[in-house]
Amino acid sequence: MNPALETLKERGFFQQCTDVEGLSRTMDEGPITFYVGCDPTGSSLHIGHMVPFFAFRHLRQAGHRGIALIGGGTARIGDPSGKTEMRKMLSYEQLDANAESIRAQLDRFIGFDGKTALTDNNKNWLADLNYIDFLRDIGRHFSVNRMLSFEAYRLRMETGLSFIEFNYQLLQSYDFLELYRRHGCRLQIGGDDQWGNIVAGIELIRRVEGAECYGLTFPLVTTSDGKKMGKTEKGAIFLDPAMTSPYEFFQYWRNIQDADLRRFLLMFTFLPTAEIDALCAPGKNPNEGKERLAYEVTALIHGPEEAEKALAGARAAFGGGGDKSAMPSVELPRSRFEQGYNVVDLFCDAGLVPTKSEGRRLVQQGGAFVTRVGGPFQELETIGDVTALIGSDRITEEGELLLRAGKKRYCRVVVKG
């Protein structure tokens, strides 16, 4: 097998391939142009979207040429793959703004140079398509029976598949054809939920151009307890720091299950496998590996400076030194503590719970922790009474106290006045 494919397989980026021997031979003959697409249905990617782009960097590092295709055209109708209901329609202006935001995020991660890594937008060839010509030239190559055999459509038939979504596979296949014509692209990579769309594109190119192209999909990543990777109680882990702070981003990785450590180090970092094996060796403290994972991924997405700050904040929260100012913080008036700050109100005002009802539930379930009376900053005690008042006797000499919700979410309260 071609060395680049071996690397992808070793690091977990290998689920299905349309012709692994043919693809391997083609890659042995010289650099291949490949693409991965993403639709700008939101203003930010989340970490689950990034799996194919980590593979993108491995392929590029091996000397191949990558295209990040922004789906400014396909997003106008929405991909039914993996969805139980139709996507919400966004305005064209919003989609254009989202596309630019996502392109900038990918540029920071990939570094588009226009030669070994470039970006394109399928709006450039889809927005002004003549529908009659498209059906005549492209639609005639598709079998409805064949399309309905793919899982993405078959599952949606149970809940309802709109005609507009039914066109999605034709449009994505046409993307592959256009990229083949414009850039000589011969490989599409993506999550395994894209298998049907990728296969359809390969068949279209074969019928229209008589050329052999390839598809490679990756497993849809879940955590060891079966949850969708990149999801938390508060929602998705976004790349936009305004939506998920670098500290929260860091903490997501720092708090993964032990069973996920090696797999995530292989997929979401570029550390050598020998170093990963050492971090995951029997008897090794997994927290060391988790901290390294969190640092590496945060540095890749937000830069080394933000990763250092998040690391310092995490160490401060867990009592291992570090810079407390890097922790999530909130300023609250001293007068509230002097009067007695209701614990539910305090956790709401600190942003650790979104509503008072959730705050009461947190307290009643034993998940609310506050700096102990007269204790050091990191020494916490459980508050189990929803009527409890948090007084100024918990404020340290530095004018602060620490809150913790559950096992992992911290907030540093800076007392003013």
C-alpha positions, 0 to 999 in steps of 0.5 A: 500500500502507498505510504500515505495511505498506510499513514492514514490507515495507521492513524485511523483515517480509513473506513472504506475505499472504492479501489484501494489497489488502484488508488495506491498505484496511482499515488505511487506514480506521482502526486494526486489531487484530492478534495474534501468538502464542507457546507457553510450551514453555520458560521463556524466549524466544530471539531467533528468537521475537522477529521477530514482536514487532519487527513488533508494535512497528512496527504499534503505532507506526503506530497499530494495536492489538496482542495478544500471545497466550500459548499456555498452552492450545495448549502442552499439546499442541504445534505440529507446525509446523517440527518433525520429532518430537512435543514433550515434554509439560510439566506444567500447572504448568510451562507456567503458570510458563513463560507468566508468565516469557514474559509478563514478557519481552514486557512489558519489550520491548513495554510492555503498556498494556491499550489499544494493546498487551495480552496474553491467554492461550488457556488462558482459553478452551481449558482447559475446552472441551467436546470434543463441543461443540467437534467439533460447532461447530468441527471440522465446518468443517475438511477433513482433505484440506485440512489435510494439504495444508499443509506443516507436516502434510505433512512430519510425515506422513513421520516420524509425526504424532500425533492430538493434534498433528493437533488443533493447527490447529483450536485455533489457528484457534479462537484467532483466532475467540475473539480476533475475538469478544473484541477485534475482532482481524482480523489474525494475524501470524507466521513463515511456518511458521504460514501453514497455521494462519493461513489455517485461522483466517481460513476459520473466522471467515469460515464462523462469523461471515461476517467478513473477516480477514487473515494476514501472515507473515514469512520464517523468518530464517537467516544468510547461511551458511544457519544458523538465526538465533539459534543458536550452538555453545552453543545458542540466544540466549535473552532470559533473562540467566541463560541467555545473559548480556548480554555473550554476547548482545551478542557474538552480534550483534557477530560476525555475518557482514558479509552479514547486517548491513543485513538485521539492522539493518532487522529487529532495530533501530528505527534509521531506514533512512537511518542504516542505509544510512549504516552499510552504505555501500560502503567503510564498516568493517562492524565499526562497524555490527556494534557499533551493531547489538549495542548497539541489540539488547542495549539493547532486550532488556536495557536501556541500562545492560547494553548499555553494560557489554557494549560496554565489555567487548567493547572491552576484550577486543578491545584498544580500551579499555573496562571489563574488569570487564564481560567474562565472568570467573572467579576462580581460585587463584594456587596452580594457576598456580604449580604449572602449570595444565594448559591443558585444565583451565584452559579447562574451569574457565573455562567456555570448553569444557564437557568436557575432551575438547572442551578437548583438541580445541580445543587440538589444532585451534589454537583455545586462546589465552592471554595471552603470557608477560610480555605485556599483558592482550590480547596472546595466543598460541596454545597447541597442546600439550594437556600445556602448563602455564600458569604464573604468568608469564602473570599481569599486574601487575593479577592477571589473564590473558585466555583466548580459545576460537576467534575470538570467545569470551573469558574474563577470569581474575582470579587470587586468593591 
